[in-house]
Amino acid sequence: MAIKANLVIDQGTDYSTVIYVTDENGDIVVLTGYTGAAQMRKHYTSVAQTAFIVDIAPLSGTVTLTMNAATTNAISSGRYVYDCELRTSANVVSRLLEGIVTVTPQVTR
C-alpha cells in the first residue's frame, strides 16, 4: 500500500523531496535494480501530465523527486494528483507514494 503524502510546489522554483524507503521494522530497503517514475495530473483521468525526475540511491534506500524551475513555472497554480511507482529488475511495479500536489502561484517574474 502506498504512503499518502501531500506536496506543495512553489511555481517557478526548483523543487525536491526525498523519500526514505524502509521496511516494517524501520530498516532501509536496498533498491538495487529498481527504476522509478512519478507524474502529476490535474485529475486522475487527465491526459496532460508533468513528470518528476526520479533519482534512486540504491544503498541508502532513498528516492528523490525533483522538478527544475522551468518545469514548475509551466504548471498552472492549483491542486493536482500524483503518484510515484517503483519497478524491480523482474518488472514488478509497486506504488511507493501518492497524494495531492498544491502548486502555489508565483508573484516574482
The first five atom37 places (N, CA, C, CB, O) and aatype in JSON, in Angstrom:
{
  "aatype": [12, 0, 9, 11, 0, 2, 10, 19, 9, 3, 5, 7, 16, 3, 18, 15, 16, 19, 9, 18, 19, 16, 3, 6, 2, 7, 3, 9, 19, 19, 10, 16, 7, 18, 16, 7, 0, 0, 5, 12, 1, 11, 8, 18, 16, 15, 19, 0, 5, 16, 0, 13, 9, 19, 3, 9, 0, 14, 10, 15, 7, 16, 19, 16, 10, 16, 12, 2, 0, 0, 16, 16, 2, 0, 9, 15, 15, 7, 1, 18, 19, 18, 3, 4, 6, 10, 1, 16, 15, 0, 2, 19, 19, 15, 1, 10, 10, 6, 7, 9, 19, 16, 19, 16, 14, 5, 19, 16, 1],
  "atom_mask": [
    [1, 1, 1, 1, 1],
    [1, 1, 1, 1, 1],
    [1, 1, 1, 1, 1],
    [1, 1, 1, 1, 1],
    [1, 1, 1, 1, 1],
    [1, 1, 1, 1, 1],
    [1, 1, 1, 1, 1],
    [1, 1, 1, 1, 1],
    [1, 1, 1, 1, 1],
    [1, 1, 1, 1, 1],
    [1, 1, 1, 1, 1],
    [1, 1, 1, 0, 1],
    [1, 1, 1, 1, 1],
    [1, 1, 1, 1, 1],
    [1, 1, 1, 1, 1],
    [1, 1, 1, 1, 1],
    [1, 1, 1, 1, 1],
    [1, 1, 1, 1, 1],
    [1, 1, 1, 1, 1],
    [1, 1, 1, 1, 1],
    [1, 1, 1, 1, 1],
    [1, 1, 1, 1, 1],
    [1, 1, 1, 1, 1],
    [1, 1, 1, 1, 1],
    [1, 1, 1, 1, 1],
    [1, 1, 1, 0, 1],
    [1, 1, 1, 1, 1],
    [1, 1, 1, 1, 1],
    [1, 1, 1, 1, 1],
    [1, 1, 1, 1, 1],
    [1, 1, 1, 1, 1],
    [1, 1, 1, 1, 1],
    [1, 1, 1, 0, 1],
    [1, 1, 1, 1, 1],
    [1, 1, 1, 1, 1],
    [1, 1, 1, 0, 1],
    [1, 1, 1, 1, 1],
    [1, 1, 1, 1, 1],
    [1, 1, 1, 1, 1],
    [1, 1, 1, 1, 1],
    [1, 1, 1, 1, 1],
    [1, 1, 1, 1, 1],
    [1, 1, 1, 1, 1],
    [1, 1, 1, 1, 1],
    [1, 1, 1, 1, 1],
    [1, 1, 1, 1, 1],
    [1, 1, 1, 1, 1],
    [1, 1, 1, 1, 1],
    [1, 1, 1, 1, 1],
    [1, 1, 1, 1, 1],
    [1, 1, 1, 1, 1],
    [1, 1, 1, 1, 1],
    [1, 1, 1, 1, 1],
    [1, 1, 1, 1, 1],
    [1, 1, 1, 1, 1],
    [1, 1, 1, 1, 1],
    [1, 1, 1, 1, 1],
    [1, 1, 1, 1, 1],
    [1, 1, 1, 1, 1],
    [1, 1, 1, 1, 1],
    [1, 1, 1, 0, 1],
    [1, 1, 1, 1, 1],
    [1, 1, 1, 1, 1],
    [1, 1, 1, 1, 1],
    [1, 1, 1, 1, 1],
    [1, 1, 1, 1, 1],
    [1, 1, 1, 1, 1],
    [1, 1, 1, 1, 1],
    [1, 1, 1, 1, 1],
    [1, 1, 1, 1, 1],
    [1, 1, 1, 1, 1],
    [1, 1, 1, 1, 1],
    [1, 1, 1, 1, 1],
    [1, 1, 1, 1, 1],
    [1, 1, 1, 1, 1],
    [1, 1, 1, 1, 1],
    [1, 1, 1, 1, 1],
    [1, 1, 1, 0, 1],
    [1, 1, 1, 1, 1],
    [1, 1, 1, 1, 1],
    [1, 1, 1, 1, 1],
    [1, 1, 1, 1, 1],
    [1, 1, 1, 1, 1],
    [1, 1, 1, 1, 1],
    [1, 1, 1, 1, 1],
    [1, 1, 1, 1, 1],
    [1, 1, 1, 1, 1],
    [1, 1, 1, 1, 1],
    [1, 1, 1, 1, 1],
    [1, 1, 1, 1, 1],
    [1, 1, 1, 1, 1],
    [1, 1, 1, 1, 1],
    [1, 1, 1, 1, 1],
    [1, 1, 1, 1, 1],
    [1, 1, 1, 1, 1],
    [1, 1, 1, 1, 1],
    [1, 1, 1, 1, 1],
    [1, 1, 1, 1, 1],
    [1, 1, 1, 0, 1],
    [1, 1, 1, 1, 1],
    [1, 1, 1, 1, 1],
    [1, 1, 1, 1, 1],
    [1, 1, 1, 1, 1],
    [1, 1, 1, 1, 1],
    [1, 1, 1, 1, 1],
    [1, 1, 1, 1, 1],
    [1, 1, 1, 1, 1],
    [1, 1, 1, 1, 1],
    [1, 1, 1, 1, 1]
  ],
  "atom_positions": [
    [[0.84, -1.18, 0.0], [0.0, 0.0, 0.0], [0.89, 1.24, 0.0], [-0.96, 0.0, 1.22], [1.89, 1.31, 0.72]],
    [[0.51, 2.21, -0.81], [1.3, 3.43, -0.96], [1.18, 4.33, 0.27], [0.87, 4.19, -2.2], [0.15, 4.34, 0.95]],
    [[2.23, 5.06, 0.52], [2.23, 6.09, 1.56], [1.46, 7.29, 1.01], [3.7, 6.49, 1.98], [1.65, 7.67, -0.15]],
    [[0.59, 7.87, 1.81], [-0.14, 9.08, 1.42], [0.65, 10.29, 1.91], [-1.6, 9.08, 2.01], [0.94, 10.42, 3.1]],
    [[1.0, 11.16, 0.98], [1.74, 12.38, 1.34], [1.35, 13.49, 0.37], [3.27, 12.13, 1.3], [1.4, 13.32, -0.84]],
    [[0.96, 14.62, 0.92], [0.62, 15.78, 0.1], [1.86, 16.66, -0.05], [-0.55, 16.59, 0.72], [2.63, 16.83, 0.89]],
    [[2.04, 17.2, -1.25], [3.2, 18.02, -1.58], [2.77, 19.44, -1.89], [3.97, 17.41, -2.76], [1.65, 19.66, -2.36]],
    [[3.65, 20.41, -1.64], [3.44, 21.8, -2.03], [4.63, 22.21, -2.89], [3.27, 22.75, -0.78], [5.78, 22.11, -2.46]],
    [[4.34, 22.67, -4.09], [5.37, 23.12, -5.01], [5.14, 24.6, -5.28], [5.36, 22.3, -6.35], [4.04, 25.0, -5.64]],
    [[6.18, 25.41, -5.1], [6.1, 26.84, -5.4], [6.39, 27.03, -6.88], [7.1, 27.65, -4.53], [7.48, 26.7, -7.36]],
    [[5.42, 27.56, -7.6], [5.55, 27.78, -9.04], [6.81, 28.61, -9.34], [4.3, 28.49, -9.59], [7.08, 29.6, -8.66]],
    [[7.57, 28.2, -10.35], [8.76, 28.95, -10.78], [10.0, 28.72, -9.95], [0.0, 0.0, 0.0], [10.98, 29.45, -10.1]],
    [[9.99, 27.7, -9.07], [11.17, 27.41, -8.26], [11.61, 25.96, -8.46], [10.88, 27.67, -6.76], [10.85, 25.13, -8.96]],
    [[12.85, 25.67, -8.08], [13.32, 24.29, -8.09], [12.65, 23.55, -6.94], [14.88, 24.23, -7.97], [12.5, 24.09, -5.85]],
    [[12.25, 22.3, -7.21], [11.56, 21.5, -6.19], [12.27, 20.18, -6.01], [10.08, 21.27, -6.59], [12.75, 19.57, -6.97]],
    [[12.35, 19.72, -4.76], [12.95, 18.43, -4.46], [12.39, 17.89, -3.15], [14.49, 18.54, -4.39], [12.2, 18.64, -2.19]],
    [[12.12, 16.6, -3.11], [11.74, 15.95, -1.87], [12.36, 14.55, -1.85], [10.19, 15.88, -1.73], [12.47, 13.9, -2.89]],
    [[12.75, 14.11, -0.67], [13.41, 12.8, -0.51], [12.49, 11.88, 0.25], [14.77, 12.95, 0.22], [11.93, 12.25, 1.28]],
    [[12.35, 10.65, -0.26], [11.56, 9.62, 0.41], [12.52, 8.55, 0.9], [10.46, 9.01, -0.53], [13.32, 8.03, 0.12]],
    [[12.45, 8.22, 2.17], [13.28, 7.17, 2.74], [12.46, 5.88, 2.74], [13.77, 7.54, 4.2], [11.43, 5.8, 3.4]],
    [[12.92, 4.88, 2.0], [12.19, 3.63, 1.87], [12.69, 2.65, 2.93], [12.35, 3.03, 0.43], [13.85, 2.24, 2.93]],
    [[11.77, 2.28, 3.84], [12.11, 1.37, 4.92], [11.08, 0.23, 4.97], [12.17, 2.11, 6.28], [9.98, 0.35, 4.45]],
    [[11.47, -0.85, 5.61], [10.54, -1.98, 5.78], [9.74, -1.79, 7.07], [11.3, -3.34, 5.8], [9.86, -0.76, 7.73]],
    [[8.92, -2.77, 7.41], [8.05, -2.67, 8.6], [8.82, -2.56, 9.9], [7.15, -3.88, 8.66], [8.26, -2.15, 10.92]],
    [[10.13, -2.92, 9.89], [10.97, -2.8, 11.08], [11.74, -1.47, 11.12], [11.95, -3.96, 11.14], [12.48, -1.2, 12.07]],
    [[11.57, -0.66, 10.08], [12.28, 0.61, 10.0], [13.66, 0.5, 9.39], [0.0, 0.0, 0.0], [14.42, 1.46, 9.39]],
    [[14.0, -0.69, 8.87], [15.3, -0.89, 8.22], [15.25, -0.39, 6.79], [15.7, -2.38, 8.26], [14.22, -0.47, 6.12]],
    [[16.38, 0.14, 6.31], [16.49, 0.64, 4.95], [16.29, -0.5, 3.95], [17.86, 1.31, 4.73], [16.83, -1.59, 4.12]],
    [[15.49, -0.23, 2.91], [15.3, -1.19, 1.83], [16.34, -0.89, 0.76], [13.84, -1.12, 1.24], [16.41, 0.24, 0.26]],
    [[17.14, -1.88, 0.41], [18.14, -1.71, -0.66], [17.4, -1.75, -1.99], [19.26, -2.82, -0.58], [16.67, -2.71, -2.28]],
    [[17.58, -0.73, -2.8], [16.83, -0.57, -4.04], [17.65, -0.86, -5.29], [16.27, 0.83, -4.11], [17.4, -0.28, -6.35]],
    [[18.62, -1.74, -5.18], [19.45, -2.09, -6.32], [18.58, -2.72, -7.41], [20.59, -3.07, -5.91], [17.78, -3.62, -7.14]],
    [[18.73, -2.23, -8.64], [17.97, -2.75, -9.77], [16.61, -2.11, -9.95], [0.0, 0.0, 0.0], [15.9, -2.45, -10.9]],
    [[16.21, -1.2, -9.08], [14.92, -0.54, -9.19], [15.0, 0.68, -10.11], [14.41, -0.11, -7.8], [16.04, 1.34, -10.2]],
    [[13.91, 0.96, -10.79], [13.74, 2.21, -11.53], [12.47, 2.85, -11.01], [13.67, 1.97, -13.08], [11.65, 2.2, -10.38]],
    [[12.32, 4.14, -11.28], [11.15, 4.84, -10.76], [10.53, 5.75, -11.79], [0.0, 0.0, 0.0], [11.17, 6.17, -12.75]],
    [[9.25, 6.05, -11.58], [8.52, 7.0, -12.41], [7.52, 7.71, -11.51], [7.8, 6.29, -13.62], [6.93, 7.1, -10.62]],
    [[7.34, 9.01, -11.75], [6.37, 9.79, -10.97], [5.8, 10.88, -11.86], [7.03, 10.4, -9.7], [6.52, 11.54, -12.61]],
    [[4.49, 11.05, -11.77], [3.8, 12.06, -12.57], [2.74, 12.74, -11.72], [3.16, 11.42, -13.83], [2.23, 12.19, -10.74]],
    [[2.41, 13.98, -12.14], [1.27, 14.68, -11.56], [0.33, 15.05, -12.7], [1.72, 15.94, -10.76], [0.77, 15.34, -13.81]],
    [[-0.97, 15.04, -12.4], [-2.0, 15.37, -13.38], [-3.08, 16.18, -12.66], [-2.6, 14.08, -14.03], [-3.21, 16.11, -11.44]],
    [[-3.85, 16.95, -13.43], [-4.93, 17.75, -12.83], [-5.98, 16.84, -12.2], [-5.58, 18.66, -13.9], [-6.48, 17.14, -11.12]],
    [[-6.32, 15.75, -12.87], [-7.27, 14.76, -12.38], [-6.72, 13.39, -12.71], [-8.7, 14.97, -13.01], [-5.83, 13.27, -13.56]],
    [[-7.22, 12.36, -12.07], [-6.73, 11.01, -12.33], [-6.87, 10.61, -13.79], [-7.48, 10.02, -11.45], [-6.06, 9.83, -14.3]],
    [[-7.89, 11.12, -14.48], [-8.14, 10.74, -15.87], [-7.55, 11.71, -16.88], [-9.63, 10.63, -16.09], [-7.72, 11.52, -18.08]],
    [[-6.85, 12.74, -16.44], [-6.27, 13.74, -17.35], [-5.21, 13.11, -18.23], [-5.67, 14.9, -16.56], [-4.42, 12.27, -17.78]],
    [[-5.19, 13.52, -19.49], [-4.16, 13.06, -20.43], [-2.86, 13.84, -20.18], [-4.64, 13.23, -21.91], [-1.78, 13.26, -20.16]],
    [[-2.98, 15.16, -20.0], [-1.8, 16.0, -19.77], [-1.17, 15.65, -18.43], [-2.18, 17.5, -19.82], [-1.87, 15.46, -17.43]],
    [[0.15, 15.57, -18.43], [0.87, 15.23, -17.19], [2.18, 15.99, -17.13], [1.13, 13.71, -17.11], [2.7, 16.44, -18.15]],
    [[2.69, 16.13, -15.93], [4.02, 16.67, -15.71], [4.8, 15.62, -14.93], [3.98, 18.05, -14.95], [4.34, 15.15, -13.88]],
    [[5.97, 15.26, -15.44], [6.76, 14.2, -14.81], [7.77, 14.79, -13.83], [7.48, 13.36, -15.87], [8.35, 15.85, -14.08]],
    [[7.97, 14.09, -12.74], [9.06, 14.37, -11.82], [10.29, 13.63, -12.34], [8.71, 13.94, -10.35], [10.15, 12.59, -12.99]],
    [[11.47, 14.13, -12.06], [12.7, 13.36, -12.24], [12.81, 12.49, -11.0], [13.98, 14.3, -12.43], [12.71, 12.97, -9.87]],
    [[13.03, 11.19, -11.21], [13.11, 10.24, -10.09], [14.54, 9.73, -10.01], [12.1, 9.06, -10.27], [15.04, 9.11, -10.95]],
    [[15.21, 9.99, -8.9], [16.58, 9.55, -8.68], [16.58, 8.57, -7.51], [17.54, 10.75, -8.41], [16.13, 8.9, -6.41]],
    [[17.1, 7.37, -7.75], [17.14, 6.33, -6.71], [18.58, 6.13, -6.26], [16.53, 5.0, -7.24], [19.47, 5.9, -7.08]],
    [[18.79, 6.2, -4.95], [20.09, 5.88, -4.35], [19.94, 4.5, -3.71], [20.55, 6.99, -3.27], [19.46, 4.39, -2.59]],
    [[20.34, 3.44, -4.43], [20.02, 2.07, -4.02], [20.48, 1.69, -2.62], [20.63, 1.13, -4.98], [19.71, 1.1, -1.86]],
    [[21.7, 2.01, -2.25], [22.22, 1.54, -0.98], [21.69, 2.32, 0.22], [23.71, 1.62, -0.99], [21.64, 1.79, 1.33]],
    [[21.31, 3.58, 0.0], [20.76, 4.36, 1.12], [19.25, 4.25, 1.2], [21.16, 5.83, 0.98], [18.64, 4.76, 2.14]],
    [[18.63, 3.58, 0.22], [17.19, 3.39, 0.24], [16.4, 4.67, 0.1], [0.0, 0.0, 0.0], [15.32, 4.8, 0.67]],
    [[16.92, 5.62, -0.68], [16.21, 6.88, -0.87], [15.76, 7.05, -2.31], [17.08, 8.05, -0.44], [16.42, 6.62, -3.25]],
    [[14.62, 7.69, -2.44], [14.08, 8.07, -3.74], [13.87, 9.57, -3.69], [12.72, 7.29, -4.08], [13.19, 10.07, -2.79]],
    [[14.44, 10.3, -4.64], [14.31, 11.75, -4.67], [13.49, 12.16, -5.89], [15.7, 12.43, -4.7], [13.78, 11.76, -7.01]],
    [[12.46, 12.96, -5.64], [11.64, 13.51, -6.72], [12.02, 14.97, -6.9], [10.11, 13.37, -6.41], [12.07, 15.72, -5.93]],
    [[12.3, 15.37, -8.14], [12.69, 16.76, -8.4], [11.99, 17.3, -9.64], [14.21, 16.87, -8.55], [11.55, 16.54, -10.51]],
    [[11.9, 18.62, -9.7], [11.5, 19.38, -10.88], [12.32, 20.65, -10.87], [9.94, 19.7, -10.89], [12.57, 21.23, -9.81]],
    [[12.76, 21.09, -12.06], [13.5, 22.34, -12.11], [12.55, 23.53, -12.21], [14.48, 22.33, -13.29], [11.35, 23.36, -12.43]],
    [[13.09, 24.72, -12.06], [12.27, 25.94, -12.04], [11.51, 26.14, -13.35], [13.14, 27.15, -11.77], [10.37, 26.62, -13.32]],
    [[12.1, 25.79, -14.48], [11.41, 25.94, -15.77], [10.18, 25.05, -15.83], [12.36, 25.61, -16.93], [9.14, 25.44, -16.37]],
    [[10.29, 23.85, -15.28], [9.15, 22.93, -15.27], [8.05, 23.43, -14.36], [9.59, 21.53, -14.83], [6.88, 23.45, -14.76]],
    [[8.39, 23.84, -13.13], [7.34, 24.31, -12.21], [6.73, 25.62, -12.68], [7.91, 24.48, -10.8], [5.57, 25.9, -12.39]],
    [[7.5, 26.42, -13.4], [6.99, 27.68, -13.94], [5.87, 27.43, -14.97], [8.13, 28.49, -14.58], [4.96, 28.24, -15.11]],
    [[5.97, 26.31, -15.68], [5.0, 25.99, -16.73], [3.71, 25.36, -16.18], [5.63, 25.04, -17.74], [2.77, 25.14, -16.94]],
    [[3.65, 25.08, -14.89], [2.47, 24.46, -14.28], [1.57, 25.56, -13.73], [2.89, 23.46, -13.15], [2.01, 26.41, -12.97]],
    [[0.3, 25.53, -14.1], [-0.66, 26.49, -13.56], [-0.86, 26.21, -12.07], [-2.03, 26.4, -14.31], [-0.83, 25.05, -11.64]],
    [[-1.05, 27.26, -11.31], [-1.29, 27.07, -9.87], [-2.59, 26.31, -9.67], [-1.32, 28.43, -9.11], [-3.51, 26.39, -10.49]],
    [[-2.67, 25.57, -8.57], [-3.87, 24.81, -8.27], [-3.55, 23.47, -7.64], [0.0, 0.0, 0.0], [-2.42, 23.24, -7.2]],
    [[-4.56, 22.59, -7.59], [-4.41, 21.27, -6.98], [-4.31, 20.2, -8.07], [-5.6, 20.96, -6.04], [-4.99, 20.26, -9.09]],
    [[-3.46, 19.23, -7.81], [-3.21, 18.12, -8.73], [-3.13, 16.82, -7.93], [-1.89, 18.36, -9.56], [-3.04, 16.85, -6.7]],
    [[-3.16, 15.7, -8.63], [-2.9, 14.4, -8.02], [-1.57, 13.89, -8.56], [-4.07, 13.39, -8.31], [-1.15, 14.26, -9.65]],
    [[-0.91, 13.04, -7.79], [0.38, 12.48, -8.23], [0.56, 11.1, -7.62], [1.55, 13.41, -7.84], [-0.11, 10.72, -6.66]],
    [[1.49, 10.37, -8.2], [1.99, 9.16, -7.56], [3.41, 8.88, -8.02], [1.08, 7.96, -7.86], [3.89, 9.45, -9.0]],
    [[4.06, 8.0, -7.29], [5.43, 7.58, -7.6], [5.44, 6.06, -7.54], [6.48, 8.2, -6.61], [5.04, 5.46, -6.54]],
    [[5.9, 5.43, -8.63], [5.96, 3.98, -8.7], [7.39, 3.51, -8.87], [5.08, 3.45, -9.85], [8.21, 4.16, -9.52]],
    [[7.68, 2.36, -8.26], [8.98, 1.72, -8.41], [8.81, 0.41, -9.17], [9.64, 1.48, -7.02], [7.81, -0.28, -9.0]],
    [[9.79, 0.08, -10.0], [9.78, -1.15, -10.78], [11.06, -1.92, -10.48], [9.64, -0.86, -12.3], [12.16, -1.37, -10.56]],
    [[10.91, -3.21, -10.14], [12.08, -4.06, -9.89], [12.68, -4.52, -11.2], [11.69, -5.27, -9.02], [12.09, -4.34, -12.27]],
    [[13.86, -5.1, -11.13], [14.5, -5.65, -12.33], [13.7, -6.82, -12.9], [15.93, -6.1, -12.01], [13.88, -7.17, -14.07]],
    [[12.82, -7.42, -12.09], [11.94, -8.5, -12.56], [10.63, -7.94, -13.1], [11.65, -9.5, -11.41], [9.7, -8.7, -13.4]],
    [[10.54, -6.61, -13.24], [9.39, -5.93, -13.83], [8.15, -5.93, -12.93], [9.04, -6.57, -15.14], [7.03, -5.87, -13.43]],
    [[8.35, -6.0, -11.62], [7.24, -5.91, -10.66], [7.09, -4.44, -10.27], [7.49, -6.82, -9.4], [8.05, -3.8, -9.81]],
    [[5.89, -3.91, -10.44], [5.62, -2.5, -10.16], [4.87, -2.36, -8.84], [4.82, -1.85, -11.32], [3.92, -3.1, -8.58]],
    [[5.32, -1.41, -8.02], [4.6, -1.09, -6.79], [4.52, 0.42, -6.65], [5.3, -1.73, -5.54], [5.41, 1.15, -7.08]],
    [[3.43, 0.88, -6.06], [3.26, 2.31, -5.82], [3.86, 2.65, -4.48], [1.76, 2.72, -5.88], [3.47, 2.09, -3.45]],
    [[4.82, 3.56, -4.47], [5.51, 3.97, -3.25], [4.77, 5.08, -2.53], [6.92, 4.41, -3.57], [4.63, 5.05, -1.31]],
    [[4.3, 6.06, -3.3], [3.8, 7.3, -2.72], [2.67, 7.83, -3.59], [4.93, 8.35, -2.59], [2.68, 7.66, -4.81]],
    [[1.67, 8.48, -2.96], [0.59, 9.12, -3.72], [-0.03, 10.22, -2.89], [-0.48, 8.08, -4.15], [0.09, 10.23, -1.66]],
    [[-0.7, 11.15, -3.57], [-1.38, 12.2, -2.83], [-1.75, 13.38, -3.71], [0.0, 0.0, 0.0], [-1.9, 13.26, -4.92]],
    [[-1.9, 14.52, -3.05], [-2.28, 15.78, -3.69], [-1.06, 16.68, -3.78], [-3.44, 16.48, -2.91], [-0.26, 16.76, -2.84]],
    [[-0.91, 17.36, -4.92], [0.12, 18.39, -5.07], [-0.6, 19.73, -5.16], [1.02, 18.14, -6.35], [-1.51, 19.9, -5.97]],
    [[-0.2, 20.67, -4.33], [-0.7, 22.03, -4.44], [0.42, 22.88, -5.01], [-1.19, 22.58, -3.05], [1.51, 22.97, -4.44]],
    [[0.15, 23.51, -6.15], [1.12, 24.42, -6.77], [0.7, 25.83, -6.41], [1.2, 24.22, -8.33], [-0.38, 26.29, -6.8]],
    [[1.56, 26.53, -5.65], [1.25, 27.9, -5.23], [1.72, 28.87, -6.3], [1.93, 28.22, -3.87], [2.77, 28.67, -6.9]],
    [[0.94, 29.93, -6.56], [1.28, 30.85, -7.66], [2.52, 31.68, -7.37], [0.12, 31.76, -7.93], [2.83, 32.03, -6.23]],
    [[3.21, 31.99, -8.45], [4.42, 32.8, -8.39], [4.04, 34.27, -8.55], [5.45, 32.37, -9.48], [3.2, 34.6, -9.38]],
    [[4.64, 35.14, -7.77], [4.42, 36.58, -7.89], [5.58, 37.22, -8.63], [4.24, 37.23, -6.5], [5.37, 38.0, -9.56]],
    [[6.81, 36.91, -8.24], [8.0, 37.48, -8.84], [8.27, 36.81, -10.18], [9.22, 37.33, -7.89], [8.34, 35.58, -10.27]],
    [[8.42, 37.62, -11.22], [8.7, 37.07, -12.57], [9.9, 37.75, -13.16], [7.48, 37.25, -13.5], [10.29, 37.43, -14.29]]
  ]
}
